[in-house]
Amino acid sequence: MGDRRIQISAGGVSVTAMLNDSDTADRLWDALPITGRAQTWGDEIYFSIPVSAEEEADSQETVEVGAVAYWPPGSALCLFWGPTPMSAPGEIRPASAVNVMGLIDGDPAVLGQVPDGAEILVERSGG
């Protein structure tokens, strides 16, 4: 399938991420480009996307720094760079299990500069 890299831009910040080979990542890739409004929850940005997917068998209750994930209950794309209000010390815990679709390249902490309500664009990366 080759490299599937996406670019995420919001609030003057831009990061790239590599998608994995999961079914949910396939659905995201096919739906690009997508725009939305960033909502923040601790060190997470999420927003609803026009992708519908069930919780996958390997969905995760905790994720690593830089995870790009899909939250089935809210049909939302989630970007994680640190703890959420539900996290215990040393973990990143989504509101409920998510389908991890990929990982942000480099340091995802720049996403902390994105204000709540900023327009966000997710598109295929040319690089």
DORO-668478 format. One record per atom (N, C-alpha, C): x, y, z; residue number from 1; atom name. Coordinates in Angstrom, 2 decimals. Atoms other than C-alpha are relative to their C-alpha. Last residue first. Layout:
N
{u->X, v->Y, w->Z, resi->NUM, name->CA} .
...
This chain:
127
{u->-1.38, v->0.39, w->-0.29, resi->127, name->N} .
{u->6.09, v->14.48, w->1.13, resi->127, name->CA} .
{u->0.20, v->-1.45, w->0.23, resi->127, name->C} .
{u->-0.74, v->0.22, w->1.24, resi->126, name->N} .
{u->2.82, v->15.29, w->-0.64, resi->126, name->CA} .
{u->1.39, v->-0.55, w->0.24, resi->126, name->C} .
{u->-1.25, v->-0.76, w->0.07, resi->125, name->N} .
{u->0.82, v->14.83, w->2.53, resi->125, name->CA} .
{u->0.73, v->-0.34, w->-1.29, resi->125, name->C} .
{u->-1.12, v->0.85, w->0.38, resi->124, name->N} .
{u->-2.79, v->13.69, w->2.26, resi->124, name->CA} .
{u->1.24, v->0.86, w->-0.16, resi->124, name->C} .
{u->-0.10, v->0.29, w->1.43, resi->123, name->N} .
{u->-5.07, v->16.07, w->4.09, resi->123, name->CA} .
{u->1.15, v->-0.96, w->-0.25, resi->123, name->C} .
{u->-0.76, v->1.25, w->0.12, resi->122, name->N} .
{u->-6.36, v->16.91, w->7.55, resi->122, name->CA} .
{u->-0.01, v->-0.37, w->-1.48, resi->122, name->C} .
{u->0.02, v->0.63, w->1.32, resi->121, name->N} .
{u->-7.45, v->20.52, w->8.09, resi->121, name->CA} .
{u->0.88, v->-1.25, w->0.06, resi->121, name->C} .
{u->-1.04, v->1.01, w->0.17, resi->120, name->N} .
{u->-8.35, v->22.06, w->11.44, resi->120, name->CA} .
{u->-0.18, v->-0.67, w->-1.35, resi->120, name->C} .
{u->0.27, v->0.87, w->1.15, resi->119, name->N} .
{u->-10.26, v->25.26, w->12.06, resi->119, name->CA} .
{u->1.18, v->-0.93, w->-0.17, resi->119, name->C} .
{u->-0.76, v->-0.31, w->1.23, resi->118, name->N} .
{u->-9.58, v->26.56, w->15.55, resi->118, name->CA} .
{u->-0.43, v->-0.94, w->-1.12, resi->118, name->C} .
{u->0.84, v->-0.62, w->1.02, resi->117, name->N} .
{u->-12.38, v->26.08, w->18.09, resi->117, name->CA} .
{u->0.72, v->0.35, w->-1.28, resi->117, name->C} .
{u->1.30, v->0.65, w->0.12, resi->116, name->N} .
{u->-10.10, v->25.46, w->21.07, resi->116, name->CA} .
{u->-0.82, v->0.74, w->-1.05, resi->116, name->C} .
{u->1.10, v->-0.41, w->-0.88, resi->115, name->N} .
{u->-6.76, v->27.08, w->20.39, resi->115, name->CA} .
{u->-1.27, v->-0.81, w->-0.25, resi->115, name->C} .
{u->1.24, v->-0.14, w->0.77, resi->114, name->N} .
{u->-3.86, v->25.15, w->18.83, resi->114, name->CA} .
{u->-1.14, v->0.38, w->0.94, resi->114, name->C} .
{u->0.17, v->-1.41, w->0.38, resi->113, name->N} .
{u->-0.61, v->25.84, w->20.72, resi->113, name->CA} .
{u->-1.32, v->0.23, w->-0.73, resi->113, name->C} .
{u->0.47, v->-0.74, w->-1.17, resi->112, name->N} .
{u->-0.76, v->22.47, w->22.50, resi->112, name->CA} .
{u->-0.21, v->1.47, w->-0.29, resi->112, name->C} .
{u->1.47, v->-0.05, w->0.08, resi->111, name->N} .
{u->-0.45, v->20.87, w->19.06, resi->111, name->CA} .
{u->-0.60, v->0.73, w->1.19, resi->111, name->C} .
{u->0.37, v->-1.27, w->0.65, resi->110, name->N} .
{u->3.24, v->21.82, w->19.22, resi->110, name->CA} .
{u->-1.52, v->0.12, w->-0.12, resi->110, name->C} .
{u->0.36, v->-0.99, w->-1.02, resi->109, name->N} .
{u->3.53, v->18.93, w->21.73, resi->109, name->CA} .
{u->-0.35, v->1.36, w->-0.61, resi->109, name->C} .
{u->1.39, v->-0.44, w->0.16, resi->108, name->N} .
{u->3.42, v->16.44, w->18.82, resi->108, name->CA} .
{u->-0.41, v->1.10, w->0.96, resi->108, name->C} .
{u->0.58, v->-0.36, w->-1.29, resi->107, name->N} .
{u->7.23, v->16.24, w->18.67, resi->107, name->CA} .
{u->-1.42, v->0.52, w->-0.17, resi->107, name->C} .
{u->-0.62, v->-1.05, w->-0.81, resi->106, name->N} .
{u->8.45, v->14.40, w->15.58, resi->106, name->CA} .
{u->-0.76, v->0.26, w->1.29, resi->106, name->C} .
{u->-1.46, v->-0.10, w->0.15, resi->105, name->N} .
{u->6.15, v->12.48, w->13.24, resi->105, name->CA} .
{u->0.52, v->1.10, w->0.92, resi->105, name->C} .
{u->-0.51, v->-1.29, w->0.44, resi->104, name->N} .
{u->2.62, v->11.86, w->14.53, resi->104, name->CA} .
{u->1.52, v->-0.05, w->-0.07, resi->104, name->C} .
{u->-0.86, v->-0.69, w->-0.95, resi->103, name->N} .
{u->1.63, v->8.19, w->14.82, resi->103, name->CA} .
{u->0.52, v->1.29, w->-0.63, resi->103, name->C} .
{u->-1.33, v->-0.43, w->0.41, resi->102, name->N} .
{u->-1.05, v->6.12, w->13.17, resi->102, name->CA} .
{u->0.70, v->0.77, w->1.08, resi->102, name->C} .
{u->-0.15, v->0.01, w->1.46, resi->101, name->N} .
{u->-4.60, v->4.79, w->13.11, resi->101, name->CA} .
{u->1.39, v->0.39, w->-0.45, resi->101, name->C} .
{u->-1.20, v->-0.76, w->0.36, resi->100, name->N} .
{u->-5.14, v->3.84, w->16.77, resi->100, name->CA} .
{u->0.24, v->-0.18, w->-1.50, resi->100, name->C} .
{u->-0.73, v->0.73, w->1.03, resi->99, name->N} .
{u->-8.75, v->2.72, w->17.21, resi->99, name->CA} .
{u->1.21, v->0.84, w->-0.39, resi->99, name->C} .
{u->-0.15, v->-0.60, w->1.33, resi->98, name->N} .
{u->-9.94, v->4.23, w->20.48, resi->98, name->CA} .
{u->0.70, v->-0.97, w->-0.94, resi->98, name->C} .
{u->-0.93, v->0.63, w->0.93, resi->97, name->N} .
{u->-11.23, v->2.85, w->23.79, resi->97, name->CA} .
{u->-0.03, v->0.67, w->-1.38, resi->97, name->C} .
{u->0.25, v->1.44, w->0.08, resi->96, name->N} .
{u->-12.98, v->5.31, w->26.09, resi->96, name->CA} .
{u->0.90, v->-0.53, w->-1.12, resi->96, name->C} .
{u->1.27, v->0.10, w->-0.73, resi->95, name->N} .
{u->-12.47, v->8.92, w->27.23, resi->95, name->CA} .
{u->-0.48, v->-1.44, w->0.02, resi->95, name->C} .
{u->1.17, v->-0.58, w->0.67, resi->94, name->N} .
{u->-8.85, v->8.54, w->26.04, resi->94, name->CA} .
{u->-1.26, v->-0.17, w->0.85, resi->94, name->C} .
{u->1.23, v->0.79, w->0.02, resi->93, name->N} .
{u->-6.12, v->7.72, w->28.58, resi->93, name->CA} .
{u->-1.12, v->0.76, w->-0.72, resi->93, name->C} .
{u->0.91, v->-0.83, w->0.79, resi->92, name->N} .
{u->-2.53, v->8.91, w->28.22, resi->92, name->CA} .
{u->-1.25, v->-0.84, w->-0.21, resi->92, name->C} .
{u->0.73, v->0.61, w->1.10, resi->91, name->N} .
{u->-0.42, v->7.37, w->30.97, resi->91, name->CA} .
{u->-0.80, v->1.07, w->-0.75, resi->91, name->C} .
{u->-0.81, v->0.81, w->0.90, resi->90, name->N} .
{u->2.33, v->8.29, w->33.42, resi->90, name->CA} .
{u->-0.74, v->-0.66, w->-1.14, resi->90, name->C} .
{u->-1.39, v->-0.42, w->0.24, resi->89, name->N} .
{u->0.11, v->9.49, w->36.25, resi->89, name->CA} .
{u->0.72, v->-0.96, w->-0.95, resi->89, name->C} .
{u->-0.75, v->0.19, w->-1.24, resi->88, name->N} .
{u->-3.52, v->8.39, w->35.73, resi->88, name->CA} .
{u->1.43, v->0.46, w->-0.28, resi->88, name->C} .
{u->-1.27, v->0.74, w->-0.09, resi->87, name->N} .
{u->-5.25, v->9.91, w->32.73, resi->87, name->CA} .
{u->0.46, v->-0.14, w->1.45, resi->87, name->C} .
{u->0.23, v->1.34, w->-0.55, resi->86, name->N} .
{u->-8.94, v->10.87, w->32.80, resi->86, name->CA} .
{u->1.28, v->-0.78, w->0.23, resi->86, name->C} .
{u->0.55, v->-0.07, w->-1.36, resi->85, name->N} .
{u->-8.38, v->14.66, w->32.39, resi->85, name->CA} .
{u->-0.24, v->-1.37, w->0.65, resi->85, name->C} .
{u->1.36, v->-0.53, w->0.06, resi->84, name->N} .
{u->-6.16, v->13.86, w->29.38, resi->84, name->CA} .
{u->-0.51, v->0.11, w->1.44, resi->84, name->C} .
{u->1.11, v->0.53, w->-0.78, resi->83, name->N} .
{u->-2.41, v->13.38, w->29.57, resi->83, name->CA} .
{u->-1.33, v->0.72, w->-0.27, resi->83, name->C} .
{u->-0.23, v->0.04, w->-1.44, resi->82, name->N} .
{u->-0.02, v->14.24, w->26.76, resi->82, name->CA} .
{u->-1.26, v->-0.46, w->0.71, resi->82, name->C} .
{u->-1.41, v->-0.35, w->-0.27, resi->81, name->N} .
{u->0.40, v->14.60, w->22.99, resi->81, name->CA} .
{u->0.31, v->0.02, w->1.49, resi->81, name->C} .
{u->-0.44, v->-0.01, w->-1.40, resi->80, name->N} .
{u->-2.76, v->12.94, w->21.67, resi->80, name->CA} .
{u->1.46, v->0.42, w->0.11, resi->80, name->C} .
{u->-1.45, v->-0.17, w->0.04, resi->79, name->N} .
{u->-4.61, v->13.59, w->18.41, resi->79, name->CA} .
{u->0.49, v->0.18, w->1.43, resi->79, name->C} .
{u->-0.63, v->-0.46, w->-1.25, resi->78, name->N} .
{u->-8.18, v->12.33, w->18.14, resi->78, name->CA} .
{u->1.52, v->0.03, w->-0.18, resi->78, name->C} .
{u->-1.44, v->0.15, w->0.14, resi->77, name->N} .
{u->-10.37, v->11.96, w->15.03, resi->77, name->CA} .
{u->0.63, v->0.62, w->1.24, resi->77, name->C} .
{u->-0.97, v->-1.10, w->-0.12, resi->76, name->N} .
{u->-13.99, v->11.69, w->16.07, resi->76, name->CA} .
{u->1.43, v->-0.46, w->-0.25, resi->76, name->C} .
{u->-0.50, v->-0.08, w->1.39, resi->75, name->N} .
{u->-16.98, v->9.55, w->15.12, resi->75, name->CA} .
{u->1.07, v->1.08, w->-0.10, resi->75, name->C} .
{u->0.20, v->-1.36, w->0.49, resi->74, name->N} .
{u->-18.13, v->10.40, w->18.67, resi->74, name->CA} .
{u->0.38, v->0.19, w->-1.46, resi->74, name->C} .
{u->1.25, v->-0.60, w->-0.49, resi->73, name->N} .
{u->-18.71, v->6.90, w->20.04, resi->73, name->CA} .
{u->-0.28, v->1.40, w->-0.55, resi->73, name->C} .
{u->1.27, v->0.41, w->0.61, resi->72, name->N} .
{u->-16.06, v->5.42, w->17.66, resi->72, name->CA} .
{u->-1.25, v->0.69, w->0.57, resi->72, name->C} .
{u->0.85, v->0.28, w->-1.16, resi->71, name->N} .
{u->-13.03, v->7.48, w->18.80, resi->71, name->CA} .
{u->-1.39, v->-0.34, w->-0.51, resi->71, name->C} .
{u->1.41, v->-0.21, w->0.31, resi->70, name->N} .
{u->-10.46, v->7.32, w->16.00, resi->70, name->CA} .
{u->-0.81, v->-0.43, w->1.22, resi->70, name->C} .
{u->0.98, v->1.05, w->-0.28, resi->69, name->N} .
{u->-6.76, v->7.68, w->16.76, resi->69, name->CA} .
{u->-1.41, v->0.43, w->-0.40, resi->69, name->C} .
{u->1.12, v->-0.48, w->0.81, resi->68, name->N} .
{u->-3.57, v->9.51, w->15.86, resi->68, name->CA} .
{u->-1.05, v->-1.10, w->0.09, resi->68, name->C} .
{u->0.98, v->0.88, w->0.63, resi->67, name->N} .
{u->-1.10, v->8.75, w->18.64, resi->67, name->CA} .
{u->-1.04, v->0.80, w->-0.78, resi->67, name->C} .
{u->-0.01, v->-0.13, w->1.45, resi->66, name->N} .
{u->1.69, v->11.26, w->19.24, resi->66, name->CA} .
{u->-1.01, v->-0.88, w->-0.71, resi->66, name->C} .
{u->-0.15, v->-1.39, w->0.44, resi->65, name->N} .
{u->2.42, v->10.25, w->22.83, resi->65, name->CA} .
{u->0.06, v->0.01, w->-1.53, resi->65, name->C} .
{u->-1.31, v->-0.62, w->-0.17, resi->64, name->N} .
{u->1.30, v->6.66, w->23.34, resi->64, name->CA} .
{u->-0.03, v->1.44, w->-0.48, resi->64, name->C} .
{u->-0.74, v->-0.19, w->1.25, resi->63, name->N} .
{u->-2.24, v->5.40, w->23.87, resi->63, name->CA} .
{u->1.36, v->0.63, w->0.30, resi->63, name->C} .
{u->-1.03, v->-1.01, w->-0.18, resi->62, name->N} .
{u->-4.39, v->3.98, w->26.67, resi->62, name->CA} .
{u->0.81, v->0.06, w->-1.29, resi->62, name->C} .
{u->0.49, v->-0.83, w->-1.11, resi->61, name->N} .
{u->-7.71, v->2.11, w->26.44, resi->61, name->CA} .
{u->1.00, v->1.09, w->0.36, resi->61, name->C} .
{u->-0.85, v->-0.21, w->-1.17, resi->60, name->N} .
{u->-6.69, v->0.71, w->23.04, resi->60, name->CA} .
{u->-0.66, v->0.94, w->1.01, resi->60, name->C} .
{u->0.17, v->-1.36, w->-0.52, resi->59, name->N} .
{u->-8.64, v->-0.86, w->20.18, resi->59, name->CA} .
{u->0.74, v->0.13, w->1.33, resi->59, name->C} .
{u->-1.22, v->-0.44, w->-0.69, resi->58, name->N} .
{u->-7.15, v->-4.13, w->18.93, resi->58, name->CA} .
{u->-0.10, v->1.45, w->0.48, resi->58, name->C} .
{u->-0.39, v->1.00, w->-0.99, resi->57, name->N} .
{u->-10.47, v->-5.79, w->18.08, resi->57, name->CA} .
{u->1.22, v->0.44, w->0.80, resi->57, name->C} .
{u->-0.73, v->1.14, w->0.53, resi->56, name->N} .
{u->-11.61, v->-2.61, w->16.32, resi->56, name->CA} .
{u->0.43, v->-0.94, w->1.13, resi->56, name->C} .
{u->-1.20, v->0.24, w->-0.81, resi->55, name->N} .
{u->-14.32, v->-0.31, w->17.68, resi->55, name->CA} .
{u->0.68, v->-1.26, w->-0.53, resi->55, name->C} .
{u->0.24, v->0.64, w->-1.29, resi->54, name->N} .
{u->-16.73, v->0.25, w->14.81, resi->54, name->CA} .
{u->1.33, v->-0.08, w->0.76, resi->54, name->C} .
{u->-0.72, v->1.26, w->-0.22, resi->53, name->N} .
{u->-16.10, v->2.73, w->12.02, resi->53, name->CA} .
{u->-0.36, v->-0.53, w->1.39, resi->53, name->C} .
{u->0.69, v->0.86, w->-0.95, resi->52, name->N} .
{u->-17.92, v->5.68, w->10.47, resi->52, name->CA} .
{u->0.75, v->-1.31, w->0.11, resi->52, name->C} .
{u->-0.45, v->1.39, w->0.12, resi->51, name->N} .
{u->-15.95, v->8.47, w->8.85, resi->51, name->CA} .
{u->-0.74, v->-0.79, w->1.07, resi->51, name->C} .
{u->1.01, v->0.76, w->0.74, resi->50, name->N} .
{u->-17.29, v->11.98, w->8.21, resi->50, name->CA} .
{u->0.45, v->-1.44, w->-0.29, resi->50, name->C} .
{u->-0.37, v->0.14, w->1.41, resi->49, name->N} .
{u->-15.10, v->13.48, w->10.98, resi->49, name->CA} .
{u->-1.07, v->-0.86, w->-0.70, resi->49, name->C} .
{u->0.80, v->0.97, w->0.76, resi->48, name->N} .
{u->-15.93, v->14.81, w->14.43, resi->48, name->CA} .
{u->0.42, v->0.01, w->-1.46, resi->48, name->C} .
{u->1.07, v->-0.61, w->0.78, resi->47, name->N} .
{u->-13.14, v->16.67, w->16.21, resi->47, name->CA} .
{u->-0.69, v->-1.08, w->-0.81, resi->47, name->C} .
{u->0.90, v->0.92, w->0.69, resi->46, name->N} .
{u->-10.50, v->15.87, w->18.80, resi->46, name->CA} .
{u->-1.02, v->0.80, w->-0.78, resi->46, name->C} .
{u->0.92, v->-0.70, w->0.90, resi->45, name->N} .
{u->-7.43, v->17.58, w->20.19, resi->45, name->CA} .
{u->-0.88, v->-1.07, w->-0.62, resi->45, name->C} .
{u->0.61, v->0.71, w->1.13, resi->44, name->N} .
{u->-5.77, v->16.01, w->23.22, resi->44, name->CA} .
{u->-0.80, v->1.01, w->-0.81, resi->44, name->C} .
{u->-0.98, v->-0.04, w->1.09, resi->43, name->N} .
{u->-3.47, v->17.32, w->25.95, resi->43, name->CA} .
{u->-0.48, v->-0.88, w->-1.16, resi->43, name->C} .
{u->-1.36, v->0.24, w->-0.49, resi->42, name->N} .
{u->-6.38, v->18.02, w->28.30, resi->42, name->CA} .
{u->0.97, v->0.16, w->-1.16, resi->42, name->C} .
{u->0.34, v->0.72, w->-1.23, resi->41, name->N} .
{u->-9.56, v->17.89, w->26.26, resi->41, name->CA} .
{u->1.32, v->-0.43, w->0.61, resi->41, name->C} .
{u->-1.10, v->0.49, w->-0.83, resi->40, name->N} .
{u->-9.40, v->20.28, w->23.30, resi->40, name->CA} .
{u->-0.54, v->-0.65, w->1.27, resi->40, name->C} .
{u->0.45, v->-0.05, w->-1.39, resi->39, name->N} .
{u->-11.90, v->20.74, w->20.50, resi->39, name->CA} .
{u->1.12, v->-0.59, w->0.83, resi->39, name->C} .
{u->-0.74, v->0.65, w->-1.08, resi->38, name->N} .
{u->-10.58, v->21.58, w->17.04, resi->38, name->CA} .
{u->-0.71, v->0.19, w->1.34, resi->38, name->C} .
{u->-0.34, v->-0.99, w->-1.03, resi->37, name->N} .
{u->-13.16, v->22.54, w->14.45, resi->37, name->CA} .
{u->0.63, v->-0.73, w->1.17, resi->37, name->C} .
{u->0.84, v->0.01, w->-1.20, resi->36, name->N} .
{u->-13.33, v->20.44, w->11.30, resi->36, name->CA} .
{u->0.41, v->1.12, w->0.92, resi->36, name->C} .
{u->-0.16, v->-1.19, w->-0.85, resi->35, name->N} .
{u->-11.90, v->19.90, w->7.84, resi->35, name->CA} .
{u->-0.94, v->-0.13, w->1.19, resi->35, name->C} .
{u->1.06, v->-0.22, w->-0.99, resi->34, name->N} .
{u->-11.31, v->16.64, w->5.99, resi->34, name->CA} .
{u->0.29, v->1.30, w->0.74, resi->34, name->C} .
{u->-0.27, v->-0.86, w->-1.18, resi->33, name->N} .
{u->-9.26, v->15.95, w->2.86, resi->33, name->CA} .
{u->-1.24, v->0.21, w->0.86, resi->33, name->C} .
{u->-0.77, v->-1.26, w->0.03, resi->32, name->N} .
{u->-9.39, v->12.98, w->2.94, resi->32, name->CA} .
{u->-0.21, v->0.77, w->-1.29, resi->32, name->C} .
{u->0.88, v->-1.15, w->-0.23, resi->31, name->N} .
{u->-12.22, v->10.40, w->3.17, resi->31, name->CA} .
{u->0.73, v->1.34, w->-0.13, resi->31, name->C} .
{u->0.95, v->-0.13, w->1.11, resi->30, name->N} .
{u->-10.30, v->7.48, w->1.59, resi->30, name->CA} .
{u->-0.87, v->1.25, w->0.13, resi->30, name->C} .
{u->-0.75, v->-0.33, w->1.21, resi->29, name->N} .
{u->-7.38, v->7.96, w->4.01, resi->29, name->CA} .
{u->-0.95, v->0.27, w->-1.17, resi->29, name->C} .
{u->-0.43, v->-1.39, w->-0.12, resi->28, name->N} .
{u->-9.76, v->7.98, w->7.00, resi->28, name->CA} .
{u->0.68, v->0.44, w->-1.29, resi->28, name->C} .
{u->1.19, v->-0.84, w->0.15, resi->27, name->N} .
{u->-11.46, v->4.77, w->5.86, resi->27, name->CA} .
{u->0.35, v->1.48, w->0.10, resi->27, name->C} .
{u->0.41, v->0.05, w->1.41, resi->26, name->N} .
{u->-8.12, v->3.02, w->5.34, resi->26, name->CA} .
{u->-1.18, v->0.94, w->-0.24, resi->26, name->C} .
{u->-0.92, v->-0.89, w->0.72, resi->25, name->N} .
{u->-6.99, v->4.21, w->8.79, resi->25, name->CA} .
{u->-0.33, v->0.02, w->-1.49, resi->25, name->C} .
{u->0.41, v->-1.38, w->-0.30, resi->24, name->N} .
{u->-10.12, v->2.59, w->10.25, resi->24, name->CA} .
{u->0.90, v->1.00, w->-0.71, resi->24, name->C} .
{u->1.21, v->-0.30, w->0.75, resi->23, name->N} .
{u->-9.37, v->-0.69, w->8.48, resi->23, name->CA} .
{u->-0.44, v->1.44, w->0.23, resi->23, name->C} .
{u->1.28, v->0.42, w->-0.56, resi->22, name->N} .
{u->-5.87, v->-0.71, w->9.94, resi->22, name->CA} .
{u->-1.16, v->0.39, w->-0.90, resi->22, name->C} .
{u->0.77, v->0.75, w->1.00, resi->21, name->N} .
{u->-2.72, v->-0.46, w->7.81, resi->21, name->CA} .
{u->-1.35, v->-0.47, w->0.53, resi->21, name->C} .
{u->-0.27, v->1.44, w->0.00, resi->20, name->N} .
{u->-0.99, v->2.29, w->9.81, resi->20, name->CA} .
{u->-0.92, v->-0.69, w->-1.03, resi->20, name->C} .
{u->1.12, v->0.88, w->-0.32, resi->19, name->N} .
{u->-1.04, v->6.00, w->9.02, resi->19, name->CA} .
{u->0.44, v->-1.46, w->-0.02, resi->19, name->C} .
{u->0.04, v->1.18, w->0.85, resi->18, name->N} .
{u->2.10, v->8.12, w->9.19, resi->18, name->CA} .
{u->-1.16, v->-0.88, w->0.45, resi->18, name->C} .
{u->0.14, v->1.28, w->-0.69, resi->17, name->N} .
{u->1.73, v->11.59, w->10.66, resi->17, name->CA} .
{u->-0.03, v->-1.11, w->-1.03, resi->17, name->C} .
{u->0.29, v->1.12, w->0.90, resi->16, name->N} .
{u->2.61, v->15.13, w->9.69, resi->16, name->CA} .
{u->-0.07, v->-1.27, w->0.84, resi->16, name->C} .
{u->-0.76, v->1.22, w->-0.28, resi->15, name->N} .
{u->2.34, v->18.22, w->11.85, resi->15, name->CA} .
{u->-0.34, v->-1.02, w->-1.08, resi->15, name->C} .
{u->0.17, v->1.10, w->0.94, resi->14, name->N} .
{u->1.26, v->21.81, w->11.17, resi->14, name->CA} .
{u->0.89, v->-1.17, w->0.42, resi->14, name->C} .
{u->-0.88, v->1.13, w->-0.30, resi->13, name->N} .
{u->0.65, v->24.70, w->13.54, resi->13, name->CA} .
{u->-0.27, v->-1.09, w->-1.03, resi->13, name->C} .
{u->-1.36, v->-0.37, w->0.34, resi->12, name->N} .
{u->-0.81, v->28.09, w->12.57, resi->12, name->CA} .
{u->1.03, v->-1.08, w->0.25, resi->12, name->C} .
{u->-0.52, v->-1.06, w->-0.85, resi->11, name->N} .
{u->-4.03, v->27.37, w->14.45, resi->11, name->CA} .
{u->1.43, v->0.39, w->-0.28, resi->11, name->C} .
{u->1.00, v->-0.73, w->-0.79, resi->10, name->N} .
{u->-4.61, v->24.07, w->12.70, resi->10, name->CA} .
{u->0.70, v->1.09, w->0.79, resi->10, name->C} .
{u->-0.29, v->-1.43, w->-0.18, resi->9, name->N} .
{u->-2.86, v->21.88, w->10.13, resi->9, name->CA} .
{u->-1.13, v->0.65, w->0.78, resi->9, name->C} .
{u->1.05, v->-0.55, w->-0.86, resi->8, name->N} .
{u->-2.68, v->18.07, w->10.01, resi->8, name->CA} .
{u->0.39, v->1.44, w->0.31, resi->8, name->C} .
{u->-0.39, v->-1.28, w->-0.61, resi->7, name->N} .
{u->-0.67, v->16.52, w->7.19, resi->7, name->CA} .
{u->-1.21, v->0.54, w->0.73, resi->7, name->C} .
{u->0.99, v->-1.07, w->0.00, resi->6, name->N} .
{u->-1.09, v->12.85, w->6.33, resi->6, name->CA} .
{u->0.60, v->1.26, w->0.62, resi->6, name->C} .
{u->-0.32, v->-1.07, w->-0.92, resi->5, name->N} .
{u->1.39, v->10.18, w->5.32, resi->5, name->CA} .
{u->-1.06, v->1.08, w->-0.13, resi->5, name->C} .
{u->1.18, v->-0.87, w->-0.02, resi->4, name->N} .
{u->0.35, v->6.92, w->3.77, resi->4, name->CA} .
{u->0.24, v->1.05, w->1.07, resi->4, name->C} .
{u->0.10, v->-0.95, w->-1.10, resi->3, name->N} .
{u->3.53, v->5.13, w->2.82, resi->3, name->CA} .
{u->-1.25, v->0.84, w->-0.15, resi->3, name->C} .
{u->-0.91, v->-1.14, w->0.00, resi->2, name->N} .
{u->3.03, v->2.25, w->0.46, resi->2, name->CA} .
{u->-0.23, v->0.91, w->1.18, resi->2, name->C} .
{u->0.83, v->-1.20, w->0.00, resi->1, name->N} .
{u->0.00, v->0.00, w->0.00, resi->1, name->CA} .
{u->0.87, v->1.25, w->0.00, resi->1, name->C} .
